[in-house]
Amino acid sequence: MRILKLFLILLFFNNLHSQSKVFSVEEAQKIGINIEKLDLEYKSAVHIDSTKAVFRTEAQQQKLQESYIKLLQDFGSFLNKNNFKWESKTKCFQRIYFAPNGKIDYFIYNFKLKMYFLKI
């Protein structure tokens, strides 16, 4: 039930910020969203081979890290304002795919104990 509530909050948060699609891994698969295909279509933010990354320099990567931390902090603030409380320590797998303008195209997550490890 907590996962359903969290999903509804994620969906609401997503709609508030005019961003496109929030799905669990299972939901994405059911409607034909292929994560491996998305991984090919969207460039990785950072990569061991900098020619394959969006953020190539140390300065760009630092700014990315700061922005990502702010995204997570804003999401945490949103959850707090909506009285969401985690029942226990929770791990989350997430893949976030950004449009060139910085908006989120896809936010795909999994809160189950079984984590999904995908080829990159």
MOPAC internal coordinates of N, CA, C and O (Angstrom, degrees):
PM7 1SCF
backbone

  N    0.0000 0     0.00 0     0.00 0    0    0    0
  C    1.4517 1     0.00 0     0.00 0    1    0    0
  C    1.5383 1   111.30 1     0.00 0    2    1    0
  O    1.2310 1   120.83 1   142.39 1    3    2    1
  N    1.3497 1   116.02 1   -37.61 1    3    2    1
  C    1.4658 1   119.68 1   179.51 1    5    3    2
  C    1.5300 1   110.49 1   -64.04 1    6    5    3
  O    1.2310 1   120.50 1   143.67 1    7    6    5
  N    1.3367 1   116.64 1   -36.33 1    7    6    5
  C    1.4650 1   120.41 1  -179.76 1    9    7    6
  C    1.5228 1   109.40 1   -66.42 1   10    9    7
  O    1.2310 1   120.46 1   138.51 1   11   10    9
  N    1.3340 1   116.73 1   -41.49 1   11   10    9
  C    1.4613 1   120.30 1   178.10 1   13   11   10
  C    1.5253 1   109.85 1   -61.74 1   14   13   11
  O    1.2310 1   120.62 1   135.91 1   15   14   13
  N    1.3143 1   116.42 1   -44.09 1   15   14   13
  C    1.4633 1   120.47 1   179.08 1   17   15   14
  C    1.5286 1   110.02 1   -61.72 1   18   17   15
  O    1.2310 1   120.30 1   136.61 1   19   18   17
  N    1.3292 1   117.03 1   -43.39 1   19   18   17
  C    1.4523 1   120.30 1   179.20 1   21   19   18
  C    1.5255 1   110.82 1   -63.15 1   22   21   19
  O    1.2310 1   120.59 1   138.23 1   23   22   21
  N    1.3310 1   116.48 1   -41.77 1   23   22   21
  C    1.4608 1   119.63 1   178.57 1   25   23   22
  C    1.5244 1   110.24 1   -60.15 1   26   25   23
  O    1.2310 1   120.11 1   136.57 1   27   26   25
  N    1.3360 1   117.39 1   -43.43 1   27   26   25
  C    1.4629 1   120.17 1   179.62 1   29   27   26
  C    1.5298 1   110.94 1   -63.17 1   30   29   27
  O    1.2310 1   120.96 1   141.79 1   31   30   29
  N    1.3192 1   115.77 1   -38.21 1   31   30   29
  C    1.4669 1   119.27 1   177.46 1   33   31   30
  C    1.5276 1   109.66 1   -66.41 1   34   33   31
  O    1.2310 1   120.15 1   136.34 1   35   34   33
  N    1.3491 1   117.31 1   -43.66 1   35   34   33
  C    1.4682 1   120.52 1   177.08 1   37   35   34
  C    1.5237 1   110.85 1   -58.52 1   38   37   35
  O    1.2310 1   120.90 1   135.57 1   39   38   37
  N    1.3256 1   115.88 1   -44.43 1   39   38   37
  C    1.4574 1   120.58 1  -179.82 1   41   39   38
  C    1.5242 1   110.35 1   -63.04 1   42   41   39
  O    1.2310 1   120.27 1   136.57 1   43   42   41
  N    1.3346 1   117.09 1   -43.43 1   43   42   41
  C    1.4589 1   121.07 1   178.36 1   45   43   42
  C    1.5208 1   110.58 1   -63.58 1   46   45   43
  O    1.2310 1   120.28 1   134.82 1   47   46   45
  N    1.3328 1   117.08 1   -45.18 1   47   46   45
  C    1.4591 1   122.58 1   178.44 1   49   47   46
  C    1.5250 1   109.60 1   -59.11 1   50   49   47
  O    1.2310 1   120.80 1   137.76 1   51   50   49
  N    1.3096 1   116.07 1   -42.24 1   51   50   49
  C    1.4565 1   122.44 1   179.20 1   53   51   50
  C    1.5280 1   110.69 1   -61.37 1   54   53   51
  O    1.2310 1   120.09 1   133.07 1   55   54   53
  N    1.3190 1   117.44 1   -46.93 1   55   54   53
  C    1.4652 1   121.20 1  -179.08 1   57   55   54
  C    1.5231 1   111.99 1   -65.77 1   58   57   55
  O    1.2310 1   120.18 1   144.66 1   59   58   57
  N    1.3186 1   117.26 1   -35.34 1   59   58   57
  C    1.4567 1   120.65 1   178.52 1   61   59   58
  C    1.5229 1   112.03 1   -62.60 1   62   61   59
  O    1.2310 1   120.58 1   146.44 1   63   62   61
  N    1.2971 1   116.50 1   -33.56 1   63   62   61
  C    1.4537 1   120.47 1  -175.91 1   65   63   62
  C    1.5188 1   112.57 1  -100.96 1   66   65   63
  O    1.2310 1   119.82 1  -163.07 1   67   66   65
  N    1.3130 1   117.95 1    16.93 1   67   66   65
  C    1.4689 1   123.73 1   176.05 1   69   67   66
  C    1.5231 1   112.60 1    51.97 1   70   69   67
  O    1.2310 1   121.27 1  -143.55 1   71   70   69
  N    1.2859 1   115.17 1    36.45 1   71   70   69
  C    1.4486 1   119.27 1   178.24 1   73   71   70
  C    1.5155 1   108.32 1  -107.27 1   74   73   71
  O    1.2310 1   121.13 1   -24.28 1   75   74   73
  N    1.3105 1   115.45 1   155.72 1   75   74   73
  C    1.4381 1   121.15 1  -158.50 1   77   75   74
  C    1.5200 1   118.77 1   -74.85 1   78   77   75
  O    1.2310 1   119.58 1   108.28 1   79   78   77
  N    1.3176 1   118.41 1   -71.72 1   79   78   77
  C    1.4443 1   119.52 1  -163.68 1   81   79   78
  C    1.5227 1   112.78 1  -134.12 1   82   81   79
  O    1.2310 1   120.96 1   -52.69 1   83   82   81
  N    1.3358 1   115.77 1   127.31 1   83   82   81
  C    1.4581 1   122.83 1   176.23 1   85   83   82
  C    1.5230 1   107.36 1  -121.46 1   86   85   83
  O    1.2310 1   120.63 1   -57.74 1   87   86   85
  N    1.3374 1   116.41 1   122.26 1   87   86   85
  C    1.4622 1   120.91 1  -177.51 1   89   87   86
  C    1.5184 1   110.12 1  -141.99 1   90   89   87
  O    1.2310 1   121.15 1   -31.05 1   91   90   89
  N    1.3242 1   115.41 1   148.95 1   91   90   89
  C    1.4590 1   118.77 1   165.21 1   93   91   90
  C    1.5234 1   106.29 1   -73.99 1   94   93   91
  O    1.2310 1   120.18 1   -16.06 1   95   94   93
  N    1.3249 1   117.27 1   163.94 1   95   94   93
  C    1.4619 1   120.80 1   178.24 1   97   95   94
  C    1.5269 1   109.33 1   -56.83 1   98   97   95
  O    1.2310 1   120.51 1   135.64 1   99   98   97
  N    1.3346 1   116.62 1   -44.36 1   99   98   97
  C    1.4645 1   120.91 1  -177.96 1  101   99   98
  C    1.5229 1   111.70 1   -63.67 1  102  101   99
  O    1.2310 1   120.39 1   137.05 1  103  102  101
  N    1.3257 1   116.86 1   -42.95 1  103  102  101
  C    1.4694 1   120.30 1   179.55 1  105  103  102
  C    1.5293 1   111.09 1   -64.30 1  106  105  103
  O    1.2310 1   120.75 1   137.77 1  107  106  105
  N    1.3181 1   116.17 1   -42.23 1  107  106  105
  C    1.4654 1   120.19 1   179.47 1  109  107  106
  C    1.5283 1   109.97 1   -60.34 1  110  109  107
  O    1.2310 1   120.54 1   135.09 1  111  110  109
  N    1.3319 1   116.57 1   -44.91 1  111  110  109
  C    1.4616 1   120.37 1   179.61 1  113  111  110
  C    1.5337 1   111.32 1   -63.05 1  114  113  111
  O    1.2310 1   120.43 1   139.01 1  115  114  113
  N    1.3356 1   116.79 1   -40.99 1  115  114  113
  C    1.4650 1   120.91 1  -178.72 1  117  115  114
  C    1.5192 1   112.68 1   -62.37 1  118  117  115
  O    1.2310 1   120.15 1   146.12 1  119  118  117
  N    1.3289 1   117.32 1   -33.88 1  119  118  117
  C    1.4692 1   119.04 1  -178.20 1  121  119  118
  C    1.5231 1   112.61 1   -98.22 1  122  121  119
  O    1.2310 1   120.99 1  -168.20 1  123  122  121
  N    1.3270 1   115.72 1    11.80 1  123  122  121
  C    1.4594 1   119.95 1   172.46 1  125  123  122
  C    1.5150 1   116.21 1    88.62 1  126  125  123
  O    1.2310 1   119.97 1  -166.89 1  127  126  125
  N    1.3206 1   117.65 1    13.11 1  127  126  125
  C    1.4637 1   119.94 1   175.69 1  129  127  126
  C    1.5202 1   107.17 1   -83.39 1  130  129  127
  O    1.2310 1   120.82 1   -60.56 1  131  130  129
  N    1.3080 1   116.03 1   119.44 1  131  130  129
  C    1.4486 1   122.62 1  -176.84 1  133  131  130
  C    1.5262 1   108.71 1  -101.85 1  134  133  131
  O    1.2310 1   120.46 1   -67.06 1  135  134  133
  N    1.3202 1   116.72 1   112.94 1  135  134  133
  C    1.4609 1   121.03 1  -176.80 1  137  135  134
  C    1.5304 1   111.19 1   -63.53 1  138  137  135
  O    1.2310 1   120.22 1   141.56 1  139  138  137
  N    1.3202 1   117.18 1   -38.44 1  139  138  137
  C    1.4673 1   119.19 1   178.68 1  141  139  138
  C    1.5350 1   110.53 1   -62.72 1  142  141  139
  O    1.2310 1   120.66 1   142.96 1  143  142  141
  N    1.3374 1   116.35 1   -37.04 1  143  142  141
  C    1.4724 1   119.82 1   177.45 1  145  143  142
  C    1.5375 1   110.28 1   -67.22 1  146  145  143
  O    1.2310 1   120.54 1   137.42 1  147  146  145
  N    1.3309 1   116.57 1   -42.58 1  147  146  145
  C    1.4676 1   119.74 1   177.14 1  149  147  146
  C    1.5303 1   110.47 1   -60.26 1  150  149  147
  O    1.2310 1   120.75 1   140.83 1  151  150  149
  N    1.3408 1   116.18 1   -39.17 1  151  150  149
  C    1.4671 1   120.02 1   179.48 1  153  151  150
  C    1.5244 1   111.57 1   -61.80 1  154  153  151
  O    1.2310 1   120.48 1   150.21 1  155  154  153
  N    1.3206 1   116.69 1   -29.79 1  155  154  153
  C    1.4641 1   120.32 1   177.38 1  157  155  154
  C    1.5330 1   111.96 1   -79.91 1  158  157  155
  O    1.2310 1   120.71 1   146.20 1  159  158  157
  N    1.3381 1   116.25 1   -33.80 1  159  158  157
  C    1.4654 1   121.27 1  -177.55 1  161  159  158
  C    1.5276 1   112.61 1   -77.59 1  162  161  159
  O    1.2310 1   120.38 1   145.89 1  163  162  161
  N    1.3317 1   116.87 1   -34.11 1  163  162  161
  C    1.4640 1   121.51 1  -176.77 1  165  163  162
  C    1.5198 1   109.01 1  -104.80 1  166  165  163
  O    1.2310 1   120.97 1   -46.66 1  167  166  165
  N    1.3268 1   115.76 1   133.34 1  167  166  165
  C    1.4530 1   120.95 1   177.94 1  169  167  166
  C    1.5300 1   109.36 1   -73.45 1  170  169  167
  O    1.2310 1   120.67 1   -34.44 1  171  170  169
  N    1.3125 1   116.32 1   145.56 1  171  170  169
  C    1.4551 1   121.52 1   178.27 1  173  171  170
  C    1.5333 1   109.63 1   -71.52 1  174  173  171
  O    1.2310 1   120.73 1   -37.20 1  175  174  173
  N    1.3210 1   116.21 1   142.80 1  175  174  173
  C    1.4659 1   119.92 1   179.06 1  177  175  174
  C    1.5228 1   110.80 1   -62.75 1  178  177  175
  O    1.2310 1   120.79 1   133.60 1  179  178  177
  N    1.3184 1   116.09 1   -46.40 1  179  178  177
  C    1.4630 1   121.67 1   177.13 1  181  179  178
  C    1.5244 1   107.77 1  -131.54 1  182  181  179
  O    1.2310 1   120.85 1   -26.77 1  183  182  181
  N    1.2946 1   115.98 1   153.23 1  183  182  181
  C    1.4621 1   120.72 1  -178.32 1  185  183  182
  C    1.5171 1   108.11 1  -156.73 1  186  185  183
  O    1.2310 1   120.29 1   -30.75 1  187  186  185
  N    1.3030 1   117.04 1   149.25 1  187  186  185
  C    1.4696 1   120.46 1   178.61 1  189  187  186
  C    1.5304 1   110.87 1   -59.63 1  190  189  187
  O    1.2310 1   120.70 1   147.23 1  191  190  189
  N    1.3330 1   116.27 1   -32.77 1  191  190  189
  C    1.4685 1   122.71 1   174.04 1  193  191  190
  C    1.5300 1   106.32 1   -96.82 1  194  193  191
  O    1.2310 1   120.17 1   -77.27 1  195  194  193
  N    1.3161 1   117.28 1   102.73 1  195  194  193
  C    1.4766 1   120.95 1  -172.47 1  197  195  194
  C    1.5262 1   113.36 1   -59.55 1  198  197  195
  O    1.2310 1   119.64 1   158.65 1  199  198  197
  N    1.3325 1   118.30 1   -21.35 1  199  198  197
  C    1.4672 1   119.24 1   178.07 1  201  199  198
  C    1.5291 1   111.40 1   -69.59 1  202  201  199
  O    1.2310 1   120.35 1   164.41 1  203  202  201
  N    1.3372 1   116.93 1   -15.59 1  203  202  201
  C    1.4651 1   121.57 1   179.24 1  205  203  202
  C    1.5281 1   112.19 1  -100.00 1  206  205  203
  O    1.2310 1   120.04 1  -173.52 1  207  206  205
  N    1.3226 1   117.53 1     6.48 1  207  206  205
  C    1.4588 1   122.23 1  -176.02 1  209  207  206
  C    1.5216 1   111.75 1  -109.72 1  210  209  207
  O    1.2310 1   121.23 1   -26.57 1  211  210  209
  N    1.3166 1   115.25 1   153.43 1  211  210  209
  C    1.4610 1   120.83 1   173.69 1  213  211  210
  C    1.5309 1   108.83 1   -76.70 1  214  213  211
  O    1.2310 1   120.57 1   134.95 1  215  214  213
  N    1.3178 1   116.51 1   -45.05 1  215  214  213
  C    1.4610 1   122.15 1  -177.85 1  217  215  214
  C    1.5308 1   107.84 1  -102.69 1  218  217  215
  O    1.2310 1   121.16 1   -74.59 1  219  218  217
  N    1.3352 1   115.40 1   105.41 1  219  218  217
  C    1.4638 1   120.49 1  -170.33 1  221  219  218
  C    1.5187 1   113.69 1   -96.53 1  222  221  219
  O    1.2310 1   120.08 1   142.89 1  223  222  221
  N    1.3076 1   117.46 1   -37.11 1  223  222  221
  C    1.4674 1   120.21 1  -174.96 1  225  223  222
  C    1.5272 1   110.47 1   -90.28 1  226  225  223
  O    1.2310 1   121.38 1   -17.59 1  227  226  225
  N    1.3314 1   114.96 1   162.41 1  227  226  225
  C    1.4658 1   119.52 1   176.61 1  229  227  226
  C    1.5236 1   111.14 1   -60.20 1  230  229  227
  O    1.2310 1   120.32 1   139.30 1  231  230  229
  N    1.3174 1   117.00 1   -40.70 1  231  230  229
  C    1.4711 1   120.85 1  -179.60 1  233  231  230
  C    1.5284 1   110.80 1   -63.37 1  234  233  231
  O    1.2310 1   120.34 1   137.81 1  235  234  233
  N    1.3304 1   116.96 1   -42.19 1  235  234  233
  C    1.4620 1   120.56 1   178.47 1  237  235  234
  C    1.5290 1   110.76 1   -65.44 1  238  237  235
  O    1.2310 1   120.61 1   139.95 1  239  238  237
  N    1.3258 1   116.44 1   -40.05 1  239  238  237
  C    1.4588 1   120.61 1   180.00 1  241  239  238
  C    1.5261 1   111.14 1   -67.65 1  242  241  239
  O    1.2310 1   120.36 1   144.49 1  243  242  241
  N    1.3246 1   116.92 1   -35.51 1  243  242  241
  C    1.4658 1   120.97 1   176.97 1  245  243  242
  C    1.5279 1   109.96 1   -64.48 1  246  245  243
  O    1.2310 1   120.47 1   135.62 1  247  246  245
  N    1.3362 1   116.70 1   -44.38 1  247  246  245
  C    1.4604 1   120.46 1   178.47 1  249  247  246
  C    1.5305 1   110.51 1   -63.72 1  250  249  247
  O    1.2310 1   120.12 1   140.30 1  251  250  249
  N    1.3256 1   117.38 1   -39.70 1  251  250  249
  C    1.4625 1   121.80 1   176.19 1  253  251  250
  C    1.5234 1   110.31 1   -59.30 1  254  253  251
  O    1.2310 1   120.57 1   132.18 1  255  254  253
  N    1.3235 1   116.52 1   -47.82 1  255  254  253
  C    1.4606 1   120.69 1  -179.46 1  257  255  254
  C    1.5334 1   110.81 1   -59.67 1  258  257  255
  O    1.2310 1   120.29 1   135.86 1  259  258  257
  N    1.3103 1   117.05 1   -44.14 1  259  258  257
  C    1.4666 1   120.92 1   179.19 1  261  259  258
  C    1.5265 1   110.67 1   -63.18 1  262  261  259
  O    1.2310 1   120.37 1   138.19 1  263  262  261
  N    1.3299 1   116.89 1   -41.81 1  263  262  261
  C    1.4682 1   120.98 1   179.58 1  265  263  262
  C    1.5200 1   111.39 1   -66.31 1  266  265  263
  O    1.2310 1   120.43 1   140.04 1  267  266  265
  N    1.3303 1   116.79 1   -39.96 1  267  266  265
  C    1.4635 1   121.27 1   179.74 1  269  267  266
  C    1.5320 1   110.43 1   -65.57 1  270  269  267
  O    1.2310 1   120.76 1   137.51 1  271  270  269
  N    1.3330 1   116.15 1   -42.49 1  271  270  269
  C    1.4617 1   120.13 1   177.38 1  273  271  270
  C    1.5237 1   109.81 1   -61.32 1  274  273  271
  O    1.2310 1   120.27 1   138.30 1  275  274  273
  N    1.3290 1   117.09 1   -41.70 1  275  274  273
  C    1.4717 1   120.42 1   178.36 1  277  275  274
  C    1.5255 1   111.25 1   -63.87 1  278  277  275
  O    1.2310 1   120.11 1   139.01 1  279  278  277
  N    1.3330 1   117.39 1   -40.99 1  279  278  277
  C    1.4657 1   120.82 1   177.00 1  281  279  278
  C    1.5234 1   110.27 1   -57.48 1  282  281  279
  O    1.2310 1   120.44 1   132.72 1  283  282  281
  N    1.3375 1   116.77 1   -47.28 1  283  282  281
  C    1.4657 1   120.23 1  -179.38 1  285  283  282
  C    1.5314 1   111.60 1   -67.27 1  286  285  283
  O    1.2310 1   120.12 1   141.72 1  287  286  285
  N    1.3260 1   117.38 1   -38.28 1  287  286  285
  C    1.4604 1   120.71 1   177.43 1  289  287  286
  C    1.5270 1   111.11 1   -65.33 1  290  289  287
  O    1.2310 1   120.23 1   137.77 1  291  290  289
  N    1.3295 1   117.17 1   -42.23 1  291  290  289
  C    1.4681 1   120.89 1   177.59 1  293  291  290
  C    1.5267 1   110.68 1   -62.51 1  294  293  291
  O    1.2310 1   120.89 1   139.64 1  295  294  293
  N    1.3337 1   115.91 1   -40.36 1  295  294  293
  C    1.4594 1   119.67 1   178.28 1  297  295  294
  C    1.5323 1   110.19 1   -65.45 1  298  297  295
  O    1.2310 1   120.35 1   137.90 1  299  298  297
  N    1.3365 1   116.94 1   -42.10 1  299  298  297
  C    1.4653 1   120.67 1   176.57 1  301  299  298
  C    1.5199 1   111.49 1   -61.29 1  302  301  299
  O    1.2310 1   120.09 1   139.27 1  303  302  301
  N    1.3197 1   117.43 1   -40.73 1  303  302  301
  C    1.4751 1   121.18 1   177.15 1  305  303  302
  C    1.5235 1   110.86 1   -63.37 1  306  305  303
  O    1.2310 1   120.83 1   138.87 1  307  306  305
  N    1.3318 1   116.02 1   -41.13 1  307  306  305
  C    1.4557 1   120.72 1   177.60 1  309  307  306
  C    1.5270 1   110.54 1   -60.36 1  310  309  307
  O    1.2310 1   120.52 1   134.93 1  311  310  309
  N    1.3329 1   116.61 1   -45.07 1  311  310  309
  C    1.4706 1   120.17 1   179.05 1  313  311  310
  C    1.5264 1   110.72 1   -62.71 1  314  313  311
  O    1.2310 1   120.32 1   136.77 1  315  314  313
  N    1.3365 1   117.00 1   -43.23 1  315  314  313
  C    1.4718 1   120.67 1   178.75 1  317  315  314
  C    1.5189 1   111.55 1   -61.69 1  318  317  315
  O    1.2310 1   120.20 1   135.29 1  319  318  317
  N    1.3268 1   117.21 1   -44.71 1  319  318  317
  C    1.4683 1   120.70 1  -179.92 1  321  319  318
  C    1.5228 1   111.77 1   -62.53 1  322  321  319
  O    1.2310 1   120.62 1   154.04 1  323  322  321
  N    1.3342 1   116.42 1   -25.96 1  323  322  321
  C    1.4616 1   121.01 1   179.87 1  325  323  322
  C    1.5281 1   111.71 1  -100.46 1  326  325  323
  O    1.2310 1   120.97 1  -160.12 1  327  326  325
  N    1.3456 1   115.74 1    19.88 1  327  326  325
  C    1.4628 1   123.46 1   174.81 1  329  327  326
  C    1.5194 1   114.24 1    57.02 1  330  329  327
  O    1.2310 1   120.16 1  -147.17 1  331  330  329
  N    1.3209 1   117.30 1    32.83 1  331  330  329
  C    1.4589 1   120.11 1   176.14 1  333  331  330
  C    1.5127 1   108.52 1   -85.18 1  334  333  331
  O    1.2310 1   120.82 1   -51.75 1  335  334  333
  N    1.3238 1   116.03 1   128.25 1  335  334  333
  C    1.4660 1   121.99 1   178.59 1  337  335  334
  C    1.5210 1   108.68 1  -125.47 1  338  337  335
  O    1.2310 1   120.58 1   -50.10 1  339  338  337
  N    1.3267 1   116.49 1   129.90 1  339  338  337
  C    1.4568 1   120.82 1   175.98 1  341  339  338
  C    1.5152 1   107.93 1   -71.82 1  342  341  339
  O    1.2310 1   119.88 1   -45.38 1  343  342  341
  N    1.3311 1   117.84 1   134.62 1  343  342  341
  C    1.4632 1   121.48 1   178.67 1  345  343  342
  C    1.5242 1   111.28 1   -74.89 1  346  345  343
  O    1.2310 1   120.58 1   150.69 1  347  346  345
  N    1.3131 1   116.49 1   -29.31 1  347  346  345
  C    1.4577 1   121.20 1   179.28 1  349  347  346
  C    1.5243 1   107.93 1  -156.11 1  350  349  347
  O    1.2310 1   120.89 1    -6.19 1  351  350  349
  N    1.3201 1   115.90 1   173.81 1  351  350  349
  C    1.4611 1   120.58 1   177.27 1  353  351  350
  C    1.5290 1   107.67 1   -59.36 1  354  353  351
  O    1.2310 1   120.51 1   -49.99 1  355  354  353
  N    1.3154 1   116.63 1   130.01 1  355  354  353
  C    1.4596 1   121.49 1  -173.55 1  357  355  354
  C    1.5189 1   110.20 1  -128.92 1  358  357  355
  O    1.2310 1   121.15 1   -47.60 1  359  358  357
  N    1.3260 1   115.41 1   132.40 1  359  358  357
  C    1.4614 1   120.75 1   176.22 1  361  359  358
  C    1.5215 1   108.40 1  -100.22 1  362  361  359
  O    1.2310 1   121.29 1   -29.90 1  363  362  361
  N    1.3163 1   115.13 1   150.10 1  363  362  361
  C    1.4601 1   119.38 1  -177.82 1  365  363  362
  C    1.5202 1   110.15 1  -139.36 1  366  365  363
  O    1.2310 1   121.44 1   -48.36 1  367  366  365
  N    1.3155 1   114.85 1   131.64 1  367  366  365
  C    1.4544 1   121.57 1   168.35 1  369  367  366
  C    1.5234 1   105.25 1   -91.00 1  370  369  367
  O    1.2310 1   119.97 1   -43.21 1  371  370  369
  N    1.3203 1   117.66 1   136.79 1  371  370  369
  C    1.4649 1   119.50 1   177.23 1  373  371  370
  C    1.5142 1   110.36 1  -146.05 1  374  373  371
  O    1.2310 1   121.63 1   -33.60 1  375  374  373
  N    1.3090 1   114.49 1   146.40 1  375  374  373
  C    1.4624 1   121.83 1   172.13 1  377  375  374
  C    1.5175 1   104.76 1  -129.69 1  378  377  375
  O    1.2310 1   120.52 1   -53.24 1  379  378  377
  N    1.3087 1   116.62 1   126.76 1  379  378  377
  C    1.4554 1   121.07 1   179.89 1  381  379  378
  C    1.5227 1   107.52 1  -119.63 1  382  381  379
  O    1.2310 1   120.97 1   -55.12 1  383  382  381
  N    1.3365 1   115.76 1   124.88 1  383  382  381
  C    1.4623 1   121.55 1  -179.22 1  385  383  382
  C    1.5241 1   108.00 1  -112.65 1  386  385  383
  O    1.2310 1   120.90 1   -59.58 1  387  386  385
  N    1.3354 1   115.89 1   120.42 1  387  386  385
  C    1.4541 1   122.08 1  -174.78 1  389  387  386
  C    1.5235 1   112.18 1  -102.43 1  390  389  387
  O    1.2310 1   121.03 1   -36.34 1  391  390  389
  N    1.3248 1   115.63 1   143.66 1  391  390  389
  C    1.4599 1   122.57 1   171.03 1  393  391  390
  C    1.5331 1   107.84 1   -76.85 1  394  393  391
  O    1.2310 1   119.88 1   -18.28 1  395  394  393
  N    1.3285 1   117.84 1   161.72 1  395  394  393
  C    1.4746 1   120.26 1   179.38 1  397  395  394
  C    1.5355 1   113.65 1   -56.10 1  398  397  395
  O    1.2310 1   119.80 1   152.57 1  399  398  397
  N    1.3467 1   117.99 1   -27.43 1  399  398  397
  C    1.4670 1   120.39 1  -179.51 1  401  399  398
  C    1.5262 1   112.89 1   -83.77 1  402  401  399
  O    1.2310 1   120.13 1  -178.23 1  403  402  401
  N    1.3448 1   117.36 1     1.77 1  403  402  401
  C    1.4630 1   120.78 1   176.95 1  405  403  402
  C    1.5145 1   115.02 1    96.18 1  406  405  403
  O    1.2310 1   119.82 1   171.56 1  407  406  405
  N    1.3290 1   117.94 1    -8.44 1  407  406  405
  C    1.4667 1   120.14 1   177.92 1  409  407  406
  C    1.5239 1   109.63 1   -77.11 1  410  409  407
  O    1.2310 1   121.02 1   -25.26 1  411  410  409
  N    1.3101 1   115.66 1   154.74 1  411  410  409
  C    1.4563 1   120.57 1  -179.69 1  413  411  410
  C    1.5252 1   109.57 1   -82.81 1  414  413  411
  O    1.2310 1   120.52 1   -57.52 1  415  414  413
  N    1.3240 1   116.60 1   122.48 1  415  414  413
  C    1.4659 1   121.43 1   174.04 1  417  415  414
  C    1.5233 1   110.37 1   -83.35 1  418  417  415
  O    1.2310 1   120.42 1   133.73 1  419  418  417
  N    1.3228 1   116.81 1   -46.27 1  419  418  417
  C    1.4609 1   121.76 1  -179.72 1  421  419  418
  C    1.5200 1   109.67 1  -138.76 1  422  421  419
  O    1.2310 1   120.94 1   -43.64 1  423  422  421
  N    1.3250 1   115.81 1   136.36 1  423  422  421
  C    1.4614 1   122.97 1   172.33 1  425  423  422
  C    1.5171 1   104.89 1  -124.39 1  426  425  423
  O    1.2310 1   120.57 1   -73.41 1  427  426  425
  N    1.3246 1   116.52 1   106.59 1  427  426  425
  C    1.4633 1   121.23 1  -176.30 1  429  427  426
  C    1.5243 1   107.19 1  -114.47 1  430  429  427
  O    1.2310 1   120.90 1   -49.13 1  431  430  429
  N    1.3339 1   115.89 1   130.87 1  431  430  429
  C    1.4578 1   120.85 1  -172.47 1  433  431  430
  C    1.5252 1   111.13 1  -138.58 1  434  433  431
  O    1.2310 1   121.71 1   -13.07 1  435  434  433
  N    1.3388 1   114.33 1   166.93 1  435  434  433
  C    1.4513 1   121.46 1   172.58 1  437  435  434
  C    1.5210 1   107.92 1  -151.10 1  438  437  435
  O    1.2310 1   120.45 1   -54.45 1  439  438  437
  N    1.3273 1   116.74 1   125.55 1  439  438  437
  C    1.4579 1   122.27 1   178.53 1  441  439  438
  C    1.5177 1   112.97 1  -106.16 1  442  441  439
  O    1.2310 1   119.66 1  -176.95 1  443  442  441
  N    1.3120 1   118.26 1     3.05 1  443  442  441
  C    1.4545 1   120.19 1  -178.79 1  445  443  442
  C    1.5200 1   110.90 1   -74.70 1  446  445  443
  O    1.2310 1   121.22 1   -16.36 1  447  446  445
  N    1.3326 1   115.27 1   163.64 1  447  446  445
  C    1.4577 1   119.88 1   178.58 1  449  447  446
  C    1.5183 1   111.42 1   -65.47 1  450  449  447
  O    1.2310 1   120.70 1   143.44 1  451  450  449
  N    1.3282 1   116.26 1   -36.56 1  451  450  449
  C    1.4599 1   119.79 1   177.75 1  453  451  450
  C    1.5256 1   107.22 1   -76.32 1  454  453  451
  O    1.2310 1   120.61 1   -65.24 1  455  454  453
  N    1.3098 1   116.43 1   114.76 1  455  454  453
  C    1.4545 1   120.39 1  -178.53 1  457  455  454
  C    1.5261 1   109.42 1   -94.02 1  458  457  455
  O    1.2310 1   121.28 1   -30.17 1  459  458  457
  N    1.3004 1   115.15 1   149.83 1  459  458  457
  C    1.4505 1   120.90 1   179.44 1  461  459  458
  C    1.5117 1   109.17 1   -99.38 1  462  461  459
  O    1.2310 1   120.40 1   -53.60 1  463  462  461
  N    1.3034 1   116.85 1   126.40 1  463  462  461
  C    1.4463 1   121.15 1   176.68 1  465  463  462
  C    1.5136 1   106.93 1  -110.73 1  466  465  463
  O    1.2310 1   120.43 1   -59.97 1  467  466  465
  N    1.2991 1   116.78 1   120.03 1  467  466  465
  C    1.4495 1   122.24 1  -173.86 1  469  467  466
  C    1.5195 1   110.97 1  -109.11 1  470  469  467
  O    1.2310 1   121.27 1   -31.07 1  471  470  469
  N    1.3218 1   115.18 1   148.93 1  471  470  469
  C    1.4615 1   119.62 1   175.57 1  473  471  470
  C    1.5173 1   109.65 1   -67.83 1  474  473  471
  O    1.2310 1   120.76 1   -40.20 1  475  474  473
  N    1.3038 1   116.14 1   139.80 1  475  474  473
  C    1.4679 1   120.70 1   177.13 1  477  475  474
  C    1.5033 1   108.47 1  -116.21 1  478  477  475
  O    1.2310 1   120.10 1   180.00 1  479  478  477

